């Protein structure tokens, strides 16, 4: 017997009711112990069931099953239970492409980060995934390894797969990336960055201001010979902003970094150790403080300083960025700029969903960078 999907006296907002329970329907679909089951058709095998078969087993229309998948709150609880039993019994999985045609959404969001070796990118991605999952979205992830061409290819592939929105890191990208997103009308959020002039919706810290303030802290302690282990800025706008913050803070005191005290690399603790050694081996008077452009450089510099017997912070102060967990656990904990990566991940999800919902007032969000003062910095002995 086929039941009506809606009774005459049923409220308009709720779809369907029934007299047969979901458990009865499921039992009716199973053969008894002495009954030989009919050979299943190809369409009814697990994983290949169709929406029509789910509807027939649940004694509802295909439209009601679609409502259950897309807007379950408008389907009555008893019918929801019956449809779920049918889905579980048949092993049916909704077809993403068909659903996308009906809703004009795939329910997926893409994100491309430079690396997951940075624990703050990893934290932000984890929080972003959790927040999106709560709102019914699936996250697709790519890692560019600071290669702008690779990042652009990954974004294009995600767009080919119909992602509803994109999150990237920073605003320095392939020249065609933002025009492509604008042409496709795909919302985008640029993370871990914030500045007075922006091309996209952003969420993150002001990298220039963070390093300006960190350098001012060293200057206020009395340091005048300051070196920098800088991250390569060719494909990294955040690294470029940090360099500029250091330069301007020093320039306001009539100081510039000596070329021999500026060392540049890409990433890694080993790289930080090597660059620290390069600075300290220069045939000029050594610096009294070193600013490190990321957490791995700061960790490497501290390990090399301790191995070489330098008095930190007596003769040499170190300041870093990112505040990786290990930086607080070293024998000499490192003073550093802390970035709220979990907050960035959460706010990124909020901004993406707001744009997808058509909220016209969506604006960039600045997160606060905090200077965490630890034992690696002190006044220079000469002061």
JOHUVEN-V115628 format. One record per pair of residues at least 12 apart in sequence whose ideal C-beta (glycine too) atoms are under 10 Angstrom apart, sorted by the first residue. I is the first residue (numbers start at 1). J is the second residue. Records with the same first field share a line. If there is no record, write none. Layout:
I=J, J
This chain:
1=19, 20, 59
2=56, 59, 60, 61
3=16, 17, 18, 19, 20, 58, 59, 60, 79, 82
4=16, 17, 18, 59, 60, 61
5=17, 18, 55, 59, 60, 61, 63, 64, 67, 75, 76, 79
6=60, 61, 64, 76, 79
10=76
11=76
12=74
13=73, 74, 76
14=73, 74, 75, 76, 77, 78, 79
15=60, 61, 63, 64, 67, 68, 71, 72, 74, 75, 76, 79, 80
16=58, 59, 60, 61, 64, 67, 68, 74, 75, 76, 78, 79, 80, 82, 83
17=76, 77, 78, 79
18=58, 59, 60, 76, 78, 79, 81, 82
19=78
20=59, 78, 82
21=78, 81, 82, 85
22=58, 78, 79, 80, 81, 82, 83, 84, 85, 86
23=81, 82, 85
24=82, 85
25=57, 58, 59, 81, 82, 83, 85, 86, 89
26=57, 58, 82, 84, 85, 86, 88, 89
27=85
28=57, 59
29=56, 57, 58, 85, 86, 89, 90
30=89
41=53
43=90
44=57, 90, 91, 92
45=90, 91
46=89, 90, 91, 92, 93
47=90, 91, 92, 93
48=90, 91, 92, 93
49=86, 87, 89, 90, 91, 92, 93
50=62, 90, 92, 95
51=63, 65, 66, 69, 87, 92, 94, 95, 98
52=65
53=65, 86, 89, 90, 92
54=68, 69, 83, 84, 85, 86, 87, 89, 90, 92, 94
55=68, 83, 86
56=86
57=82, 83, 85, 86, 87, 89, 90, 92
58=79, 80, 81, 82, 83, 84, 85, 86, 87, 89, 90
59=79, 82, 83, 86
60=75, 79, 82, 83, 86
64=76, 79, 80, 82, 83
65=79, 83, 86, 87, 92, 94
66=94, 98, 99, 102, 103
67=79, 80, 83
68=80, 82, 83, 84, 86, 87, 94
69=83, 87, 94, 99, 102, 103
70=94, 99, 102, 103, 105, 136
71=103
72=84
96=108, 138, 161, 162
97=162
100=162, 164
103=164
104=162, 164
105=136, 137, 162, 163, 164, 165, 356
106=137, 138, 140, 161, 162, 163, 164
107=132, 135, 136, 137, 138, 162, 163, 164
108=132, 137, 138, 139, 140, 158, 161, 162, 163, 164, 165
109=128, 129, 132, 135, 137, 138, 139, 140, 141, 158, 163, 164, 165, 166, 167, 187, 189, 348, 349, 352, 353, 356
110=139, 140, 141, 142, 154, 155, 157, 158, 159, 161, 162, 163, 164, 165, 166, 167, 168, 186, 188
111=124, 125, 128, 129, 132, 139, 140, 141, 142, 143, 154, 155, 158, 163, 165, 166, 167, 168, 169, 189, 191, 345, 348, 352
112=140, 141, 142, 143, 144, 150, 151, 152, 153, 154, 155, 158, 166, 167, 168, 169, 173, 177
113=125, 128, 141, 142, 143, 144, 145, 151, 167, 168, 169, 191, 192
114=143, 144, 145, 146, 147, 148, 150, 151, 168, 169, 170, 192, 235, 236, 238, 266, 267
115=143, 144, 145, 146, 169, 266, 267
116=141, 143
117=143, 145, 267, 268, 296
118=169, 192, 267, 294, 295, 296, 322, 324, 341
119=295, 296, 322, 323, 324, 325, 326, 341
120=192, 294, 295, 321, 322, 323, 324, 338, 339, 340, 341, 342, 344, 345
121=143, 169, 191, 192, 322, 341, 344, 345
122=341, 345
123=339, 340, 341, 342, 343, 344, 345
124=167, 169, 191, 192, 203, 204, 339, 340, 341, 342, 343, 344, 345, 346, 347, 348
125=139, 141, 143, 167, 191, 341, 345, 348
126=139, 341, 342, 345
127=341, 342, 343, 344, 345, 346, 347, 348, 349
128=141, 167, 189, 191, 342, 344, 345, 346, 347, 348, 349, 352
129=141, 345, 349
130=342, 345, 346, 349
131=345, 346, 347, 348, 349, 350, 352, 353
132=165, 167, 345, 348, 349, 352, 353
133=349
134=349
135=349, 350, 352, 353, 356
136=353
137=163, 164, 165, 349, 352, 353, 356
138=163
139=163, 167, 349
140=154, 157, 158, 161, 163, 166
141=154, 158, 167
142=154, 155, 157, 158, 168
144=168, 169, 173, 174, 235
145=235, 266, 267
146=169, 231, 232, 234, 235, 236, 239, 266, 267
147=174, 235
148=172, 173, 174, 175, 177, 234, 235, 236
149=174, 235
150=174
151=168, 169, 173, 174, 177, 235
152=173, 174, 175, 176, 177, 180
153=174
154=166, 168
155=168, 173, 174, 176, 177, 180, 181, 186, 188
156=174, 176, 177, 180, 184
158=186
159=180, 181, 183, 184, 186
162=186
163=184, 186, 187
164=186, 187, 352, 353, 355, 356
165=181, 186, 187, 188, 189, 348, 349, 351, 352, 353, 355, 356
166=180, 181, 184, 186, 187, 188, 189, 190, 200, 352
167=187, 188, 189, 190, 191, 203, 344, 345, 348, 349, 351, 352
168=181, 188, 189, 190, 191, 192, 193, 200
169=190, 191, 192, 193, 204, 236, 237, 238, 344
170=190, 191, 192, 193, 200, 202, 204, 207, 235, 236, 237, 238, 239, 240, 241
171=190, 191, 192, 193, 194, 195, 197, 198, 199, 200, 202, 204, 237, 238, 241
172=190, 193, 233, 234, 235, 236, 237, 238, 239, 240, 241
173=188, 190, 199, 200, 235, 237
174=235
177=200
178=190, 199, 200
181=200
182=200
186=355, 356
187=200, 201, 351, 352, 353, 354, 355, 356, 357, 358, 362
188=200, 201, 202, 351, 352, 355
189=201, 202, 203, 204, 344, 347, 348, 349, 350, 351, 352, 354, 355, 362, 364, 365
190=202, 203, 204, 237, 348, 351, 364
191=203, 204, 341, 344, 345, 347, 348, 351, 367
192=204, 205, 207, 237, 238, 339, 341, 344, 348, 367
193=205, 206, 207, 208, 237, 238, 241, 344, 364, 366
194=206, 207, 208, 209, 241, 344, 364, 365, 366, 367, 369
195=207, 208, 209, 237, 238, 241, 364, 366
196=208, 209, 366
198=364
200=364
201=348, 351, 352, 354, 355, 362, 363, 364, 365
202=348, 351, 363, 364, 365, 366
203=343, 344, 345, 346, 347, 348, 349, 350, 351, 352, 364, 365, 366, 367
204=238, 339, 340, 341, 343, 344, 347, 348, 364, 365, 366, 367, 369
205=238, 241, 321, 337, 338, 339, 340, 341, 343, 344, 366, 367, 368, 369, 370
206=241, 245, 366, 367, 368, 369
207=236, 237, 238, 239, 240, 241, 242, 243, 244, 245, 293, 321, 337, 339, 369
208=238, 240, 241, 242, 243, 244, 245, 246, 247, 248, 249
209=241, 242, 245, 366, 369
210=238, 241, 242, 245, 321, 337, 338, 339, 368, 369, 370, 371
211=228, 230, 238, 239, 241, 242, 243, 244, 245, 246, 247, 248, 249, 291, 293, 319, 321, 337, 369
212=241, 242, 244, 245, 246, 247, 248, 249, 250, 252
213=245, 249, 337, 369, 370, 371
214=242, 245, 246, 249, 291, 292, 319, 320, 321, 335, 336, 337, 369, 371, 377
215=228, 242, 245, 246, 247, 248, 249, 250, 252, 253, 255, 289, 291, 319
216=245, 246, 248, 249, 250, 252, 253, 371
217=249, 289, 317, 319, 335, 337, 371, 373, 377
218=246, 249, 250, 288, 289, 290, 291, 317, 319, 335, 377, 379, 380
219=249, 250, 252, 253, 255, 289
220=379
221=288, 289, 313, 317, 377, 378, 379, 380, 383
222=288, 289, 378, 379, 380, 381, 382, 383
223=250, 255, 287, 288, 289, 290, 291, 316, 317, 319, 377, 378, 379, 380, 382, 383
224=250, 253, 254, 255, 287, 288, 289, 380, 382, 383
225=255, 257, 258, 261, 284, 285, 286, 287, 288, 289, 290, 380, 382
226=246, 249, 250, 253, 255, 256, 257, 258, 261, 287, 288, 289, 290, 291, 317, 319
227=257, 258, 260, 261, 262, 263, 275, 276, 278, 279, 280, 282, 286, 287, 288, 289, 290, 291, 292, 301, 316
228=242, 243, 246, 247, 250, 257, 261, 262, 263, 264, 275, 279, 287, 289, 290, 291, 292, 293, 297
229=261, 262, 263, 264, 265, 271, 272, 274, 275, 276, 278, 279, 290, 291, 292, 293, 294, 297, 298, 300, 301, 318, 320
230=242, 243, 246, 257, 262, 263, 264, 265, 275, 291, 292, 293, 294, 297
231=243, 264, 265, 266, 267, 271, 292, 293, 294, 296, 297, 321
232=264, 265, 266, 267, 293
233=264, 293
234=264, 266
235=266
236=266, 267, 293, 294
238=293, 294, 321, 339
239=264, 266, 293, 294, 321
242=291, 292, 293, 294, 321, 337
243=257, 262, 264, 291, 293
245=291
246=262, 291, 293
249=291
250=291
257=287, 291
258=279, 282, 284, 285, 287
259=282, 284
260=278, 279, 281, 282, 283, 284, 286, 287
261=278, 279, 280, 282, 284, 285, 286, 287, 290
262=275, 279
263=275, 276, 277, 278, 279, 280, 282, 290, 292, 293, 297, 301
264=278, 293
265=278, 293, 294, 296, 297, 300
266=294, 296, 297
267=293, 294, 295, 296, 297
268=294, 296, 297, 299, 300
269=295, 296, 297, 298, 299, 300, 301, 302, 303, 304, 324, 326
270=296, 300, 303, 304
271=294, 296, 297, 300, 301
272=292, 293, 294, 295, 296, 297, 298, 299, 300, 301, 302, 303, 304, 320
273=296, 297, 299, 300, 301, 302, 303, 304, 305, 307, 308
274=300, 301, 304
275=290, 292, 293, 297, 300, 301, 304
276=290, 292, 297, 298, 300, 301, 302, 303, 304, 305, 307, 308, 310, 316, 318
277=300, 301, 304, 305, 307, 308
279=301
280=301, 304, 305, 308, 310, 316
286=310, 315, 316
287=315, 316, 317, 380
288=313, 315, 316, 317, 378, 379, 380, 381, 382, 383
289=313, 316, 317, 318, 319, 376, 377, 378, 380
290=302, 305, 312, 316, 317, 318, 319, 320, 376
291=317, 318, 319, 320, 321, 337
292=318, 319, 320, 321, 322, 334, 336, 337
293=320, 321, 322
294=320, 321, 322, 324, 336
295=320, 321, 322, 323, 324, 325, 326, 327, 334, 336, 337, 339
296=320, 321, 322, 324, 326, 327
297=318, 320, 321, 322
298=318, 319, 320, 321, 322, 323, 324, 326, 327, 330, 334, 335, 336, 337, 376
299=318, 320, 322, 324, 326, 327, 330, 334, 336
300=320
301=316, 318, 319, 320, 334, 376
302=318, 320, 326, 327, 330, 331, 332, 333, 334, 376
303=326, 330, 331
305=318, 332, 376
306=330, 331, 332
311=378, 381
312=331, 332, 334, 375, 376, 377, 378
313=332, 335, 374, 375, 376, 377, 378, 379, 380, 381
314=378, 379, 380, 381
315=378, 380, 381, 382
316=376, 377, 378, 380, 381
317=335, 375, 376, 377, 378, 379, 380
318=332, 334, 335, 336, 374, 375, 376, 377
319=334, 335, 336, 337, 371, 372, 373, 374, 376, 377
320=334, 335, 336, 337, 372, 374, 376
321=334, 336, 337, 338, 339, 369
322=336, 337, 338, 339, 341
323=335, 336, 337, 338, 339, 340, 341, 369, 370, 371, 372, 374
324=336
327=372, 374, 376
328=372, 374
330=374, 375, 376
331=375
332=374, 375, 376
333=372, 373, 374, 375, 376
334=372, 374, 375, 376, 377
335=371, 372, 373, 374, 375, 376, 377, 378
336=370, 371, 372, 373, 374, 376, 377
337=369, 370, 371, 372
338=368, 369, 370, 371, 372
339=367, 368, 369, 370
340=367, 368, 369, 370
341=367
343=365, 367, 368
344=365, 367
347=364, 365, 366, 367
348=365
350=362, 365
351=363, 364, 365
